[in-house]
Amino acid sequence: MYQSSITSLPLIARGKVRDIYAVGDDKLLLVTCDRLSAYDVILPTPIPHKGEILVELANFWFAKLQHIVPNQLTGIDPASVVAQDERDQVRGRAIVVNKYKVLPIEAVVRGYLEGSGWSEYQQTQSVCGVKLPAGLQRASKLPEPIFTPATKALAGEHDENIDFATTEKIIGAARAAQVREVAIRLYTEAAEYALTKGIIIADTKFEFGLDAKGQLHLIDEVLTPDSSRFWPLATYKVGSSPESFDKQYIRNWLDSIGFNRRPPAPDVPADIAQRTSDKYREALDRLTAKN
C-alpha cells in the first residue's frame, strides 16, 4: 500500500512513510505505508510489506525498552477507530498513539562510524562537535556511543547535523541532557541485544515528545531498518561500507545509477524493491526470534 485513503478520520499529514490521522483531540492513528524515503526523497515505488515489517519491529522494541522511557502506544486496536470498509488499510500496519508535543530534533546515536558521521570525521576528526580519536576507519566501532543530533527536516529537505550546544538552544539545557542520556541508554541496550542475534546496530535515530505534564515519551518509530543501520555481524569488517539489512541497499542502487539526491526519484526495478523487502524481513526475523 503506497498511500492510505481513510475518510472516516481527519487526515493531519502525510509524512515520508506514515499517514497521520486524528483520533479525537488527544490521539493519532499512524498508518505506516510501503513508501521508502532515501536521501530524504520519497521513491515512487512501494517496497512490498515494508509498512507491516516496520510496525511489527517497532512494537517489539517499544515493549522491550519501555522500562527505560514511556512510549506513545495506547493499546487501542487500529481497526476499532476506522470505518469497517477501511480496516484492511490499517491491519498490521497501523497503531493508535497518544498525541504529544514533538521535540524538534532527531536524537541520533552512533556506535560506529558511517554515513554523514564518517564524512564529517574525515574533515574534522569529530562528529557533531564530539571529538573522536585519530586513525578511525570507515565502519570503525567508536570507543563509546555518541549523541549526534540533527534538525528535523520537512519532506524533501535534508536533516542537518547539529552540535549539543545548538540542541540546548533549541530544547533547553536540561531537556537536551535528558534526551542525550535516554537516547544513549536506548541505543546501548538495543545494540547489546542485537549482537546476540548476529546484528550490529551501527547507528539509529529516536524521536521524543512531551505529555501535558512535560514527561518525556518515545514516539514515532524505533530501531527499524528505516531509522537505523543494521549490519550482519558475520560479514562485518572495518574499512569499507558493510553489507546491511536496511535502506543502504537501495541507497547504493541509487548511487550506482547516478541519482542526484533530489526529487523526482526514479522508479525502482521490481527485483531491487523485492530485495529491499527481503532485507527488512530478515532483520525482523532475526531480531524477534525466540532463540
C-alpha positions in Angstrom: 0.0 0.0 0.0 1.7 3.2 -1.2 -0.8 5.5 0.4 -3.8 5.1 2.7 -7.2 6.6 1.8 -9.1 6.7 5.1 -12.0 9.1 5.1 -13.6 8.2 8.5 -10.9 10.2 10.3 -9.4 13.7 9.6 -6.1 13.5 7.8 -3.5 15.6 9.5 -0.4 14.9 7.4 1.4 12.5 5.1 5.0 12.1 6.1 7.7 10.4 4.2 6.4 7.0 5.3 3.4 7.5 7.6 -0.1 8.9 7.0 -1.3 10.6 10.2 -5.0 10.9 11.2 -6.7 12.4 14.2 -8.5 10.2 16.6 -10.4 12.7 18.8 -8.4 15.5 20.3 -5.7 13.6 22.1 -4.8 10.6 19.9 -3.5 9.8 16.5 -3.7 6.9 14.0 -0.3 6.3 12.4 -0.6 4.3 9.2 2.8 3.0 8.0 2.7 2.7 4.2 5.1 0.9 1.9 6.8 4.1 0.8 10.5 4.4 1.1 12.5 7.6 1.6 16.2 7.6 0.6 18.3 10.7 0.8 15.1 12.4 2.1 13.4 11.8 -1.3 10.3 9.6 -1.4 10.7 6.9 -4.0 7.7 6.4 -6.3 7.8 2.6 -6.0 6.4 0.8 -2.9 8.5 -1.8 -1.1 6.4 -4.9 -0.6 5.2 -5.4 3.0 7.5 -2.7 4.3 4.9 -1.0 6.4 3.9 -4.2 8.2 7.5 -5.1 8.9 8.3 -1.7 10.3 5.3 -1.7 12.7 5.9 -5.2 13.9 9.6 -4.5 14.6 8.9 -1.0 16.2 6.3 -2.6 18.5 8.8 -5.2 19.5 11.3 -2.5 20.6 8.7 -0.4 22.3 7.8 -3.3 24.5 11.4 -4.3 25.1 12.6 -0.8 26.1 9.6 0.6 27.9 11.4 0.3 31.3 13.8 3.0 30.1 11.3 5.6 29.0 7.5 5.5 28.4 6.3 5.5 24.8 3.4 6.6 22.7 1.4 3.4 22.5 -2.2 3.2 23.7 -3.0 -0.4 23.1 -6.1 0.6 21.2 -6.9 -1.6 18.2 -6.5 0.5 15.0 -9.4 -1.4 13.4 -11.7 -0.1 16.1 -11.2 3.6 15.1 -11.9 3.4 11.4 -14.9 2.5 9.3 -15.4 -1.2 8.7 -14.5 -1.0 5.0 -11.2 0.7 5.9 -9.9 -1.9 8.3 -7.8 -3.7 5.7 -5.8 -0.5 5.3 -4.8 -0.5 9.0 -4.5 -4.2 9.8 -0.9 -5.0 10.7 0.5 -1.6 9.6 -1.1 1.0 12.0 -1.0 2.0 15.6 -3.1 4.3 17.7 -0.9 6.6 19.8 -1.2 9.4 22.3 -0.7 12.9 20.9 2.3 14.6 22.4 4.3 17.8 21.8 7.1 16.7 19.5 10.6 17.8 20.3 12.0 19.4 17.1 15.2 17.4 16.9 16.3 13.9 15.7 18.0 12.2 18.6 20.7 10.3 16.7 23.1 7.9 18.5 26.1 6.4 16.7 28.1 3.4 17.9 30.1 3.1 14.6 31.4 5.5 12.0 29.5 5.5 8.8 27.3 7.8 6.6 27.4 11.5 7.3 29.4 10.8 10.5 32.2 9.2 8.5 32.2 12.1 6.1 32.4 14.7 8.9 35.1 12.7 10.7 37.3 12.7 7.7 37.2 16.5 7.6 37.2 17.5 11.3 38.0 14.3 13.3 34.8 14.9 15.1 31.0 14.3 14.6 28.5 17.0 15.6 31.1 18.6 17.8 32.1 15.3 19.5 35.9 14.9 19.2 37.0 11.4 18.3 40.3 9.6 18.3 42.6 9.8 15.3 43.1 6.9 13.0 39.5 5.6 12.8 38.4 4.0 9.6 35.1 3.7 7.9 32.8 1.5 9.9 35.1 1.6 13.0 33.4 0.9 16.3 33.6 4.1 18.4 35.1 4.0 21.9 31.6 4.6 23.3 28.2 5.5 21.7 27.9 9.2 20.9 24.9 11.5 20.7 24.9 13.4 17.4 21.6 15.2 17.0 20.1 16.7 13.9 17.3 19.1 13.0 14.0 17.6 11.7 13.7 18.4 8.0 10.4 18.8 6.1 9.6 16.3 3.4 12.0 16.7 0.5 14.6 18.6 2.6 17.6 17.2 4.4 18.2 16.8 8.1 21.1 18.9 9.3 23.6 17.6 11.9 23.9 20.0 14.9 26.1 20.0 17.9 25.0 19.7 21.5 25.2 23.4 22.2 22.7 24.0 19.4 20.5 21.3 20.8 20.5 23.1 24.1 19.4 26.3 22.5 16.5 24.5 20.7 15.0 22.5 23.5 16.8 23.8 26.7 19.9 22.5 28.5 18.1 20.2 31.0 15.9 18.6 28.3 18.9 18.2 26.0 20.8 16.4 28.7 17.8 14.2 29.4 17.3 13.3 25.8 21.0 12.5 25.3 21.1 10.3 28.4 17.9 8.4 27.4 18.8 8.0 23.8 22.2 6.6 24.6 20.6 4.1 27.1 18.1 3.0 24.5 20.8 2.5 21.8 23.2 0.7 24.2 20.6 -1.8 25.4 19.2 -2.4 21.9 22.7 -2.8 20.4 23.8 -5.3 23.0 20.7 -7.4 22.4 21.0 -7.2 18.6 24.5 -8.6 18.8 23.1 -11.8 20.4 21.1 -12.1 17.2 24.0 -11.5 14.8 23.2 -7.9 14.0 25.2 -4.8 14.6 23.2 -1.6 15.1 25.7 0.9 13.8 23.5 3.9 14.5 19.9 4.9 14.9 17.6 7.9 15.4 14.9 8.4 18.1 12.2 10.9 18.3 10.6 12.2 21.6 7.5 14.0 22.6 6.2 15.6 25.8 2.9 15.0 27.5 0.9 17.7 29.2 3.0 17.3 32.4 6.2 17.6 30.5 7.2 13.9 30.8 9.4 12.6 28.0 8.0 9.8 25.8 9.5 7.8 22.9 7.4 8.4 19.8 7.3 7.8 16.0 9.1 4.6 15.3 12.1 2.9 16.9 15.1 0.9 15.8 13.7 -0.2 12.4 15.7 -0.5 9.1 14.2 2.9 8.1 15.7 4.7 11.1 18.9 2.6 11.8 21.9 1.0 10.1 21.7 -2.8 10.7 24.8 -4.8 9.7 25.3 -8.6 9.7 27.9 -9.4 12.3 29.2 -12.4 10.4 30.5 -10.3 7.4 31.4 -7.0 9.2 34.9 -5.7 8.7 36.4 -2.3 9.3 37.5 -0.1 6.3 34.5 -0.4 3.9 30.8 0.1 3.9 29.4 -3.1 5.4 26.5 -5.2 4.0 23.2 -4.1 5.5 19.7 -5.1 6.4 18.4 -1.5 5.9 17.8 1.1 3.2 21.5 1.4 2.5 20.9 -1.3 -0.2 18.6 0.9 -2.1 20.8 4.0 -1.5 23.7 2.0 -3.1 21.5 1.3 -6.1 20.5 4.9 -6.4 24.2 5.9 -6.3 25.0 3.3 -9.0 22.6 4.9 -11.4 23.9 8.4 -10.7 20.8 9.7 -8.7 21.4 13.4 -7.8 19.5 13.0 -4.5 16.8 15.5 -5.5 13.2 14.9 -6.4 11.8 13.3 -8.5 13.3 9.9 -7.7 13.4 7.2 -10.4 11.2 4.2 -10.4 12.7 1.2 -8.6 13.0 -2.1 -10.6 10.9 -4.8 -9.1 13.9 -7.0 -8.2 15.5 -4.2 -6.3 12.3 -3.4 -4.4 11.8 -7.1 -3.5 15.4 -7.5 -2.4 15.0 -4.5 -0.2 11.8 -6.0 1.3 13.7 -9.3 1.9 16.4 -7.5 3.8 13.9 -5.7 6.0 12.2 -9.1 6.6 15.4 -10.8 7.6 16.2 -8.0 10.1 12.7 -8.5 11.7 13.0 -12.3 11.8 16.5 -12.3 13.3 15.7 -9.6 16.0 12.4 -11.1 17.1 13.5 -14.8 17.0 12.8 -16.5 20.3 16.1 -18.5 20.4 
